[in-house]
Amino acid sequence: MINNTPIILKGLVTFLIVTMSLFHVFFSEYSYQYTEHKKIYKSIVESRDQGIMELLENHNKKIENTSDKDSLIFLSQKLITDYKSHRQKISLELKNYKKTKKQYYKEHSFRGRSSFHFWVFVFGLVSALMFFSCKSLYDDIVNGSTYRFQFISLTGIAISFFWMIHLTFFTQEDFTKNSYFLMILVCACLATFFTYFLVKNYTYKDDIILKQLSLIDKIKTIHYPRVALKALYAERNDKAMLATDTVRENADAFDHDIVTTLKDV
């Protein structure tokens, strides 16, 4: 179990990277205060509309019972004044509502995004793109594909790095957006080149290990049985075994496999 611990950890980390975007369901898109506060807006609008209707109805009744011209002018002016007062009152309520809403929104935001719920979702997608792009680059190098395929993988890595840096650090406003985008793009390109040489170096080491394992397998299944069989035959029969290949040829083949494997180390 202890020997398998690194493999298990790698598997868990890989699983988390690929499935991270799904974990956003465990977090709320909006805070409880924000959700409850949004309900106030409907009551403010209803109060505004109802207040206007009441003003019109009350003044309409007064106008119907008034025939004097001066009284009608006075009621008209009062209607305008009451409407402006009511409108100003509602405007102040809406202003306070928007201010409080903005405050709740800001308190629930994360790294410049609306919420941790949204941030995890996007960052998870970007992490999955990064993982599969690196895996694609690894396979391209191992299989010896053309640089055109490697370029596609590198493009995926560059885009992933760009959005990772953007999601993590693009929260300040002391410089212009163009400056930040240019800086993030440069960092993404540098990180992409670093990843390329890292994966290439890692692939190179894996290739050496695979060649060494292949040499060991050839020794166990080909070279050793051939030589051992001839030696056993000569020991028992006191003469060389008749075969299409000689011990010398087997030794040369063995040397060739060793030299071919070790020259790349």
C-alpha positions as CSV (number, residue, x, y, z in Angstrom):
1,M,0.0,0.0,0.0
2,I,2.8,2.4,0.9
3,N,4.6,1.7,-2.4
4,N,1.4,2.5,-4.3
5,T,0.8,5.8,-2.5
6,P,2.5,8.0,-5.2
7,I,0.4,6.4,-7.9
8,I,-2.8,6.8,-5.9
9,L,-2.0,10.5,-5.2
10,K,-1.3,11.1,-8.9
11,G,-4.6,9.5,-9.8
12,L,-6.5,11.6,-7.2
13,V,-4.8,14.8,-8.4
14,T,-5.5,14.0,-12.0
15,F,-9.2,13.2,-11.2
16,L,-9.5,16.5,-9.3
17,I,-8.0,18.5,-12.1
18,V,-10.2,17.0,-14.8
19,T,-13.5,17.1,-12.7
20,M,-12.9,20.4,-10.9
21,S,-15.5,22.3,-12.9
22,L,-18.2,20.0,-11.5
23,F,-17.5,21.0,-7.9
24,H,-19.1,24.4,-8.4
25,V,-22.5,22.8,-7.6
26,F,-21.4,22.7,-3.9
27,F,-21.1,26.5,-3.7
28,S,-23.8,29.1,-3.9
29,E,-24.0,31.4,-6.9
30,Y,-25.3,34.2,-4.8
31,S,-25.1,34.9,-1.0
32,Y,-28.2,34.6,1.2
33,Q,-28.2,38.3,1.9
34,Y,-28.0,39.1,-1.9
35,T,-30.9,36.8,-2.7
36,E,-33.1,38.1,0.1
37,H,-32.2,41.7,-0.8
38,K,-33.3,41.2,-4.5
39,K,-36.8,40.6,-3.3
40,I,-37.1,44.2,-2.1
41,Y,-37.0,45.5,-5.6
42,K,-40.4,44.1,-6.5
43,S,-42.0,45.8,-3.4
44,I,-40.3,49.2,-4.3
45,V,-41.7,49.0,-7.9
46,E,-45.1,48.1,-6.6
47,S,-45.0,50.9,-4.1
48,R,-44.0,53.3,-6.9
49,D,-46.9,52.2,-9.2
50,Q,-49.4,52.1,-6.4
51,G,-48.4,55.6,-5.2
52,I,-48.8,57.1,-8.6
53,M,-52.3,55.5,-9.0
54,E,-53.3,56.8,-5.6
55,L,-52.1,60.3,-6.5
56,L,-54.1,60.3,-9.8
57,E,-57.2,58.9,-8.2
58,N,-57.2,61.4,-5.3
59,H,-56.6,64.4,-7.5
60,N,-59.1,63.2,-10.0
61,K,-61.8,63.1,-7.3
62,K,-60.9,66.6,-6.2
63,I,-60.9,67.9,-9.8
64,E,-64.4,66.4,-10.4
65,N,-65.7,68.3,-7.3
66,T,-64.1,71.6,-8.3
67,S,-65.3,74.0,-10.9
68,D,-63.3,77.1,-10.0
69,K,-60.5,77.8,-12.4
70,D,-58.1,78.9,-9.7
71,S,-58.8,75.8,-7.7
72,L,-58.1,73.6,-10.7
73,I,-54.8,75.4,-11.4
74,F,-53.9,74.9,-7.7
75,L,-54.8,71.2,-7.8
76,S,-52.8,70.7,-11.0
77,Q,-49.8,72.3,-9.5
78,K,-50.2,70.2,-6.4
79,L,-50.5,67.0,-8.5
80,I,-47.1,67.9,-10.1
81,T,-45.5,68.7,-6.8
82,D,-46.8,65.5,-5.1
83,Y,-45.7,63.4,-8.2
84,K,-42.2,64.8,-8.0
85,S,-42.0,64.2,-4.3
86,H,-43.2,60.6,-4.7
87,R,-40.8,60.1,-7.6
88,Q,-37.9,61.5,-5.5
89,K,-38.8,59.2,-2.6
90,I,-38.8,56.1,-4.8
91,S,-35.6,57.2,-6.6
92,L,-33.9,57.4,-3.2
93,E,-35.1,54.0,-2.2
94,L,-33.9,52.5,-5.5
95,K,-30.5,54.2,-5.1
96,N,-30.1,52.7,-1.6
97,Y,-31.3,49.4,-2.9
98,K,-28.7,49.4,-5.7
99,K,-26.0,50.5,-3.3
100,T,-26.7,47.7,-0.8
101,K,-27.1,45.2,-3.7
102,K,-23.7,46.2,-5.0
103,Q,-22.2,45.8,-1.5
104,Y,-23.6,42.3,-1.1
105,Y,-22.4,41.4,-4.6
106,K,-18.9,42.6,-3.9
107,E,-18.8,40.7,-0.5
108,H,-19.7,37.5,-2.3
109,S,-17.3,38.0,-5.2
110,F,-14.0,36.0,-5.6
111,R,-10.9,37.1,-7.4
112,G,-12.8,39.7,-9.4
113,R,-15.6,37.2,-10.4
114,S,-19.2,37.2,-9.2
115,S,-18.7,34.2,-6.9
116,F,-16.5,31.3,-6.0
117,H,-19.2,29.2,-7.6
118,F,-18.5,30.8,-11.0
119,W,-14.7,30.9,-10.4
120,V,-14.4,27.2,-9.7
121,F,-16.5,26.4,-12.7
122,V,-14.3,28.4,-15.1
123,F,-11.0,27.5,-13.5
124,G,-12.0,23.8,-13.6
125,L,-12.6,24.0,-17.4
126,V,-9.3,25.7,-17.9
127,S,-7.5,23.2,-15.7
128,A,-9.0,20.3,-17.7
129,L,-7.9,22.0,-21.0
130,M,-4.4,22.4,-19.5
131,F,-4.2,18.7,-18.5
132,F,-5.3,17.4,-21.8
133,S,-3.1,19.8,-23.8
134,C,0.0,18.7,-21.8
135,K,-1.0,15.0,-22.3
136,S,-1.5,15.7,-26.0
137,L,2.0,17.3,-26.2
138,Y,3.5,14.4,-24.3
139,D,1.9,11.9,-26.7
140,D,3.0,14.0,-29.7
141,I,6.7,14.0,-28.5
142,V,6.6,10.2,-27.7
143,N,5.0,9.3,-31.0
144,G,7.4,11.5,-32.9
145,S,4.6,13.5,-34.6
146,T,5.3,16.6,-36.7
147,Y,5.6,20.0,-35.1
148,R,2.2,21.0,-36.5
149,F,0.5,18.7,-34.0
150,Q,2.8,19.9,-31.2
151,F,1.9,23.5,-32.1
152,I,-1.8,22.7,-31.5
153,S,-1.0,21.2,-28.1
154,L,1.2,24.3,-27.3
155,T,-1.6,26.6,-28.3
156,G,-3.9,24.8,-25.9
157,I,-1.3,25.2,-23.1
158,A,-0.8,28.9,-23.9
159,I,-4.6,29.6,-23.8
160,S,-4.9,27.6,-20.5
161,F,-2.0,29.5,-18.9
162,F,-3.5,32.8,-20.1
163,W,-6.9,32.2,-18.4
164,M,-5.3,30.7,-15.3
165,I,-3.2,33.8,-14.8
166,H,-6.2,36.0,-15.7
167,L,-8.5,34.2,-13.2
168,T,-5.9,34.3,-10.5
169,F,-4.3,37.8,-10.8
170,F,-6.6,40.0,-13.0
171,T,-8.3,41.7,-10.1
172,Q,-6.4,45.0,-9.9
173,E,-7.3,48.3,-11.6
174,D,-4.1,50.4,-11.1
175,F,-3.1,49.9,-14.8
176,T,-5.1,49.9,-18.0
177,K,-6.7,46.6,-19.2
178,N,-4.5,46.6,-22.3
179,S,-1.4,46.6,-20.0
180,Y,-2.6,43.7,-18.0
181,F,-3.6,41.7,-21.0
182,L,-0.2,42.2,-22.6
183,M,1.5,41.3,-19.4
184,I,-0.6,38.2,-19.0
185,L,0.0,37.2,-22.6
186,V,3.8,37.5,-22.1
187,C,3.6,35.4,-18.9
188,A,1.5,32.8,-20.6
189,C,4.0,32.5,-23.5
190,L,6.9,32.1,-21.1
191,A,5.0,29.5,-19.1
192,T,4.2,27.7,-22.3
193,F,7.8,27.5,-23.4
194,F,8.8,26.3,-19.9
195,T,6.1,23.6,-20.0
196,Y,7.2,22.5,-23.4
197,F,10.8,21.9,-22.4
198,L,9.7,20.4,-19.1
199,V,7.4,17.9,-20.8
200,K,10.1,17.2,-23.4
201,N,12.7,16.5,-20.7
202,Y,10.2,14.3,-18.8
203,T,9.4,12.5,-22.0
204,Y,13.1,12.0,-22.8
205,K,13.6,10.4,-19.3
206,D,10.6,8.2,-19.8
207,D,11.9,7.2,-23.2
208,I,15.3,6.2,-21.6
209,I,13.5,4.1,-19.0
210,L,11.4,2.4,-21.6
211,K,14.5,1.6,-23.7
212,Q,16.2,0.2,-20.6
213,L,13.2,-1.9,-19.7
214,S,13.1,-3.1,-23.3
215,L,16.8,-4.1,-23.1
216,I,16.2,-6.0,-19.9
217,D,13.2,-7.8,-21.5
218,K,15.4,-8.7,-24.6
219,I,18.1,-10.1,-22.3
220,K,15.6,-12.2,-20.4
221,T,13.6,-13.5,-23.3
222,I,16.1,-13.5,-26.2
223,H,19.8,-13.2,-25.5
224,Y,20.1,-15.1,-22.3
225,P,18.0,-18.1,-23.4
226,R,20.0,-18.4,-26.6
227,V,23.4,-18.4,-25.0
228,A,22.2,-20.5,-22.1
229,L,20.8,-23.1,-24.4
230,K,24.0,-23.4,-26.4
231,A,26.1,-23.6,-23.2
232,L,23.9,-26.3,-21.7
233,Y,24.0,-28.3,-24.9
234,A,27.8,-28.1,-25.1
235,E,28.1,-29.1,-21.5
236,R,26.0,-32.2,-21.9
237,N,27.2,-33.3,-25.3
238,D,30.8,-32.0,-25.2
239,K,30.3,-30.4,-28.6
240,A,28.9,-27.2,-30.0
241,M,25.2,-27.1,-30.8
242,L,24.3,-26.9,-34.5
243,A,22.4,-23.7,-35.1
244,T,21.9,-21.0,-37.7
245,D,23.4,-18.5,-35.4
246,T,26.7,-18.8,-33.5
247,V,27.6,-17.7,-30.0
248,R,29.7,-15.0,-31.5
249,E,26.7,-13.7,-33.4
250,N,24.6,-13.8,-30.3
251,A,27.3,-11.9,-28.4
252,D,27.4,-9.2,-31.2
253,A,23.6,-8.9,-31.1
254,F,23.7,-8.5,-27.4
255,D,26.5,-5.8,-27.6
256,H,24.5,-4.0,-30.3
257,D,21.4,-3.8,-28.1
258,I,23.5,-2.5,-25.2
259,V,25.3,0.1,-27.3
260,T,22.0,1.3,-28.9
261,T,20.3,1.7,-25.6
262,L,23.1,3.4,-23.7
263,K,24.1,5.9,-26.4
264,D,20.8,7.8,-25.7
265,V,21.4,8.0,-21.9
